[in-house]
Amino acid sequence: MNYSKMMSNGLIYLVALFLTLNGSHSYALDSAGKTIVALGVVNAENPNEKRALKRRSPVFGVDTVKTQANSRTQLRMIDGGLLSLKQLSQLEIASYEFDPATKQGSVAMSLVKGGLRTVTGILTNKTKNYQLETPVASIGVRGTHYSAQMEEGDLLLAVWDGAIAVQVTVGPAPIKFELGTELKYSKARVKANGEVEFLMKAPKSLAQGHTPQIQAGIRNTEIDLSGKHALFSEEPLESYVSAFELTSNQYDQVGDEWVDNGTVFGAITPPTDGISRSGTATFGLIQHSFTSSVGPLSAISMNMTVDFSLSRIPTGNLSFTDAAGEWFAVFNGVIRDAGLDININFASHGNNLADGSISGLFVDNASQIYGDLSLAEINNPGVNAGGSFVLGEIIP
């Protein structure tokens, strides 16, 4: 028996096995982003595993993210992009590569079904750096805020800021077109047979809006700690359609998105490595899409104090009332990069204890905070409330 040959073959086998396992492990751990919020049943699947996503769960560059009925998720990608998936959606992340040193990389994803909304990150300055495939068309962007949704085989598209380049991949002849807020059309339907229909209004399944006056700016004295704002309205978008095509939208609890005004977020820049502000500021609620599992809400209020010098959120509170009583929460946290790491210290619904999560992200030179919250009774999680919010700095 040739022991030397056996040992040599065994060593080769072990080395090959190590390289295979190590290569697979490294590949699986290529981070694409992290989970901000996961409500309901949200899973990430890849060839090696299936796992449930929850707040702060990583998402990898080989994952397929799936949301079940009455479920949704919101992701912050590694290049600063923000992405929200509606219920019954499936997003395949073929690759999401980003080098923070060179600011270079690429994005390749496929929306198999359902809908998404995204404020893209650094990797969209050139269309070729970003590609979203759908069953009927391929989408490239140049830094933008847009929605894409599959509906009965058709693809609905709406651009809230920036522009997208679309190439239809079905039908008898190739069709290419662009949508954008500075172009003739910002919304379209790509039919399952490849036909393209340009739209003057956002489909109702994509958006509802606020008053057009919100476009004038939100940093003004009309914001107060009660969370009320003189410009807030829940009138449907169609009531305000003009030659300028409003870019505002609001979503309900089933499949709602992480932002309820496209104009506010249309001007945001990708998150930076930190906040270049000092001193203390107070932020109050100016827009929201809060809903409750037990009925309509009233007396809605949310505010927080931010100490930029110490990178802290010393105090914050929120409250709103539904048919079963008042939802109430107090919280604090710290600033990490451009994000807010928020901890709920106490929460309740009527006489019942509750728990949940709040996420936040500074935008527009830290004068606004985009965020999302979810609350649920501890002993009865089916009783829950939450949604998206925009806080604006209260100017004395």
N, C-alpha and C positions, 0 to 999 in steps of 0.2 A: 504494500500500500504506500503510495507516494504522499507522505504527510506534508511535505513541503508544498506540493501542488495543491493539496486540500486547503492548507492554511492560506496560500496565495489566493485561491478562488474565494475562500471565505472572507478574506480581507476586502477583495474587490466587491463582493456582494454587500458587505457592511457599509463600505464607502458609498456604493451606489444607493443603498437604502437610505443612508443619512442625507445624501444630496437630494434624493427624491422627497423625503419628508421635510427637510429643511426648506427646499424650494417651494413645496406646496404650502408650508406654513407661512413663509414670507409673502407668497402671493396672496394668500387669504387675508393677510393682515395689512394689505395696502389700503390705508384709510381713505375713504371718500368724504366722510363727514360724520356728524353726530346727530342724534335725535334730540330735538327741542321738546316736542310733545308727541305722545302717542295715545290716542283715545280709542277705546274699544279693542278690537283684535287686529294687531298690526304685526306682521312677520317679515323677517329677512331670510331669504333662502339662497344658498349657493351649492355647488356640487358636494361640499363637505358637510353641510349642516343646515338646519332650520332652527331659527331662534326668534323668540318674541322680542319686539322692540319696546322699550320704555324710555323715559326721560334719561338723557345722557348716554344711551346705548350707541356704540359705534356703528357706522355703516361702511362696508368695505367695497372696494372696486370690482368685486365679482358678485355682488348681491342683486337679487331681485326682491324689491320691496312690494308687499301686497297688503292692501287694506280690505277688511271684510265689511259687511253691511253695518251701517251706523258707526263706522270707524274712520279715522283719519290720522295723518301724521304730518309733522313739520320737521324739516331737516335743515341744518346749517352745514353747508359744504365747505371743503377745506380751502377754497379760494375766496371765501366770504359770501358765496351765493346762498340764497334762501329758497327753499323749495317746499311746497305743500301738496300733499296728495289727498284727493277726495275719497269718499267711501267707494268700495268695489273697484279699486284701481290696481294696476300692476305696472311697475316701472323697473325695467332691467337696466342696471348700471354695468355697461360693458367695460368702461374704464373711466376713471376720474383722477387724472394725474396733475399735480401742481407742485412746482418747486418754489418755495417762498423766497429763496435767495435770488433767483433769476426772474421770478414772476411768470414763468413759462409753464406750459402744460397743455392738456387737451381734455375734452369732455366728449364721451360717446355714450348715449343712453337711448332706450327705446320705451315709449309709452305704449304698452300692449293694449290696455283698456283703461276706462275711467278717465280721470282728469287731473291735471296739475296746474299749479300757478307758481311762478318763480320770479324773483328778482335776481338776475344773474350776477355772478361775481367777476373777478379779475379776468378770467379766461374767456372773455367774450369780446375783447377789443378787435379781434379779427374773426370773421365768420368761420374760417377754417378751423379755429380752435374749439368750436362747439358744434355738436351735431346731436339733434334729437330726432330719432326715427319714430314713425307711427305706421299703422297698417296702410295708410294711403299717401303719406307725404313725408319728406325729410325737411327738418327745420334747422337753419343756422342763424346765429344772432350776432349783433355787434354791440353788445352791452344793452340790456333792455329789461323790461318788466312785462311779462306776457302770460296768457293763459292758453292751454290746449286741452281739448276734451273730446273724447270719442263718444258719439251718440248715435246709436242704431246704424253703425257702419260709417257714418260721416265724421269728419274732423272739424270741430269748431275752434276758431282762432280769434283771439283778441289781444291787441298790443296796447298796453297802458302807457308805455314810455319807450322811446327808442325805436328799433326796427328789427324785423326778422325777414330772412330770405327763405322762401318755400319752394321746394321742388316736388311736384306731384309724381308719385311713383306707380300709379295705376292708370288704366285707361289706354286708349289707342295711340296717343301722342304725348310726349313729355311737355309739361307746362311748368313754367317758372314765373314767380311773381314775388313782390315784396309788400309787406304791410308795415305801417309805422305811423306814429302820431304826427309826423311832419309830412306824410305822404297823403295821397288822395283817399286811400282807404286804410283803416286800422283794424278791420274785422272782416272775417270771411268764413265761408263754409266750403270745405273740400268734400264733395260727395263720394260715396263708395265707388262710383263708376269713373271717378277722375274729373268730373265737371267741377268748376269753381264758381261759387256765387259770392260776390262781394256784398257786404252788409253795411248799411248806414247806422244800424243800431246794434247794440250788444244783445245776443240772444238771452232770453230771460233765465235760461239755465246757467248762464255764466255770471250775470251781474244784476244788482240793483244799485241805486246810487244815492248821493247826497246832493245838496244844493250846489249849483255852479259857483256860488260865491266863495266856497271853500278854497277855490283855486287862488284867491287873492292872498292867501297866507293865513297861518294859524297862530303865529306868535303875536298876540294882541291882548288887550286888557279884557276881552270878552270871556276869556278862560278864567274859571274860578275853582276853588277847592271843592265845590259841590259836584264838580264833573259836568256842569251844564255849559253849553256853548250856544251862543245866539245863532250860529250858522248851521247848527246840526239839523238834519232833516232825514226822514226815512222814505221820502217820496221815491217812486220808481224812477229808474234812469230815463225811461222814455218820456217822462214829463219835462225833461230838461235838454233833450237832444237839440243841438244847434249845429251851425256850420263848423264849429270847432271840435265836435265830437267829444263829449265828456269822457273822462277816464276814471270815473268813480264806480265803486262796486261794494256790495255788502252781501254776505252769505248767511244762510241759516245754519242751525246746529248740525243738521245731517249733511255732511260734505262741505262745511264752511271752510273758508280759507283763513290764513293768518293775518290778513290785512283787509280793512274794509274801506279803503279809499286809495284808488290807484294814483290820483294826482299827488297825494302826500308822499307816496313812496316812489313815484316816478322820478323824483329829483335826487334820490339818495345815491351816494357813492358807496362802493364796497367798503366793508368795515376795515379799519386800520389796525395797527398793532397797539393802539392805545388812544386815550382821550386827552387832547391838549387843552384842558380847561382846569381851572382852579376855583376855589370858593364853593359856596353852597347854593343850590337852586331847588325850587319846588316845582313839581310837575303835576298837572291835573288832567283829568280825562276829557278828551275832546271828541273822540269817536270810538265806537264799539260795535260788536256784533254778538253781545251776550244773549244767551238763551238758557232756559231751564227745562228740565224734563217734566216739570209739573205745571207749566203754564207761563203766561206773559210776565215780564218783569217791570218793576217800577222803582222809583227812588234810587236810581243808579248813581253811585259815587265811587271814585277811586283817585288816590293821590299818593305821592311819595316824595320824600326829601332826599336829595343826592348831595353828598359831600365829595366833590371832585378832588379836593386836596388830599383827602385820606382814602380815596377810592372806595367809599362806603355808601350804602343806602341805610342811614340810621333808622328811619321810620317809614312805614307805609301802611295804608289800610284801604279796604274796599268794602262796599256793602250794596246790596240790592235785595228787593223783596219779590217773592212769588206767592202763589196761592197757599203755600204751606208755611210761610214765615220768612224771616230775614236771613239771607246769606251774609256772613260777616267774616272777615279775615284781617289779621295784622301780620306784617312781615317786615323783614330787613334783609340785608345782603351786602355783597361786595361787587366791585367792578372788576371784570376780568377781560382785558383787551377792550373791545367795543361792546361786549356783552355784559349782562347783569346776572349774577349768580344769586338768586333770590331764595330765601328760606321762609316758609310759612310757620310762624310761631304759634298761632292759634286760629282755628276756623270753626264755624258752627253754622247750622241751619235750623232756625227756630230753637228748640231745646235739645237738638241732637248735635253731637260733635261731628266735625267734618275734617277732611284733609284734602290735599291736592298739590298742584304745582303752578308756578308762575315763571314765565321766561320773558326776557326783554333784551332789546338790542338798540343801542344809540344810533341815530341817523341824523343827517343834516347838521353836522358839526355839534352833535350832542345837544341840540335844541329840541329834539323829539325822541320819543321812545316807542318803538314798535314792540308789541308783546302778545302773549297768549296765556290764558289761564284756564285751569280746569279744577273744579271742586266737586266732591262727592261725600255723602254721609258715610261715616266709617262703618256703621252697622247695616247700612242699606245702600250699597254703591249704585243701585239703580236710580236713586234720587241724586241727580247731579246737575251742575250748571257750569257754564264756561263760554269761551269764545275768544275773539281777538280784540285788541284795544290799541288805541293811539293816545299817548300822553304828550301834552305840549307844555313847554316851559312857561310858567306864569311870570309875566313881566310886571314888576311892581309899578 
